[in-house]
Amino acid sequence: MKRIMYIECKARGLDGVARIGWVEFSRSTRSFYYGGRRFEKTKSGYKYNCFDVETGENYWISGPKKNGQDKLYGGVVEIDEDARVQYWSEIRNAPELAQLTRYRS
């Protein structure tokens, strides 16, 4: 199963690099795949909910908010090209913004 998700790296602190993109789920939904990386859910974490299996870096991966306020501390969120039109049309309900590749959360 694939779904558009919000992905934020928490490896260097609570305010990390953030993206919107297609994430693939494992059958058990305990693992995620994005950008050639495999992530697993963690049972506990402060401001993160999974980790990169190869590097151990912490990430927050969740469904994107309809209002675009995904980043806890605000900032710029990049949108992957292959998710851009569907993100703006179906999640944000703003197809007129479909040309934007980033937004301020």
C-alpha positions as CSV (number, residue, x, y, z in Angstrom):
1,M,0.0,0.0,0.0
2,K,1.3,3.5,-0.9
3,R,0.2,6.8,0.6
4,I,1.2,10.4,0.6
5,M,2.8,11.1,3.9
6,Y,4.7,13.8,5.8
7,I,8.3,12.8,6.5
8,E,10.6,14.8,8.9
9,C,14.1,13.9,9.9
10,K,14.7,14.3,13.6
11,A,18.4,13.1,13.6
12,R,19.9,16.6,14.2
13,G,17.2,17.9,16.6
14,L,13.5,18.5,16.8
15,D,13.3,20.9,13.8
16,G,14.4,18.7,10.9
17,V,14.3,18.7,7.1
18,A,10.7,17.9,6.1
19,R,9.1,16.5,2.9
20,I,5.8,15.3,1.5
21,G,6.0,12.2,-0.6
22,W,4.8,8.7,-1.4
23,V,5.5,6.2,1.4
24,E,5.0,2.5,0.9
25,F,3.9,0.4,3.8
26,S,4.9,-3.2,4.6
27,R,2.1,-5.7,4.8
28,S,2.3,-5.6,8.7
29,T,2.4,-1.7,8.5
30,R,5.4,-1.8,11.0
31,S,7.8,-0.8,8.3
32,F,7.8,2.1,5.8
33,Y,9.8,2.6,2.6
34,Y,10.7,6.1,1.3
35,G,13.5,7.3,-0.9
36,G,15.3,4.0,-0.9
37,R,15.3,3.8,2.8
38,R,13.5,1.4,5.2
39,F,12.0,2.8,8.4
40,E,10.5,0.9,11.3
41,K,8.1,2.1,14.0
42,T,9.5,2.6,17.4
43,K,7.6,1.7,20.6
44,S,8.5,4.9,22.2
45,G,10.2,8.2,21.2
46,Y,10.2,11.9,22.0
47,K,9.0,13.8,19.0
48,Y,9.7,10.9,16.6
49,N,7.9,7.7,15.8
50,C,10.2,5.6,13.6
51,F,13.9,5.2,12.7
52,D,16.0,4.5,9.6
53,V,16.9,0.8,9.9
54,E,20.3,1.4,8.2
55,T,21.5,4.5,10.0
56,G,19.4,4.5,13.2
57,E,18.4,8.2,12.6
58,N,15.0,9.2,14.0
59,Y,12.1,10.4,11.9
60,W,8.5,11.5,12.2
61,I,6.3,10.0,9.5
62,S,2.6,10.7,9.6
63,G,-0.4,11.5,7.4
64,P,-0.2,15.1,6.3
65,K,-2.5,17.6,7.9
66,K,-5.2,19.2,5.7
67,N,-4.2,22.7,7.0
68,G,-0.5,22.1,6.1
69,Q,0.7,22.7,9.7
70,D,2.7,19.5,9.9
71,K,6.0,20.9,11.3
72,L,5.9,21.2,15.1
73,Y,8.1,24.4,15.0
74,G,7.1,25.7,11.6
75,G,9.3,26.0,8.5
76,V,9.5,25.0,4.9
77,V,8.2,21.6,3.7
78,E,9.4,20.3,0.3
79,I,6.9,18.3,-1.9
80,D,8.2,15.5,-4.1
81,E,7.3,16.1,-7.7
82,D,5.4,12.8,-8.1
83,A,3.2,13.7,-5.1
84,R,2.7,17.4,-5.8
85,V,-0.5,17.5,-7.8
86,Q,-2.3,14.9,-5.7
87,Y,-1.2,16.5,-2.4
88,W,-2.5,19.9,-3.4
89,S,-5.7,18.6,-4.9
90,E,-6.8,15.8,-2.6
91,I,-5.1,16.6,0.8
92,R,-5.1,20.4,0.9
93,N,-8.1,20.8,-1.4
94,A,-6.3,23.6,-3.2
95,P,-5.7,22.4,-6.8
96,E,-5.0,26.0,-7.8
97,L,-1.7,25.7,-5.8
98,A,-0.6,22.5,-7.6
99,Q,2.4,24.2,-9.2
100,L,4.0,24.8,-5.8
101,T,6.9,22.5,-4.8
102,R,7.2,23.8,-1.2
103,Y,5.2,25.6,1.4
104,R,5.7,27.2,4.8
105,S,4.2,25.2,7.6
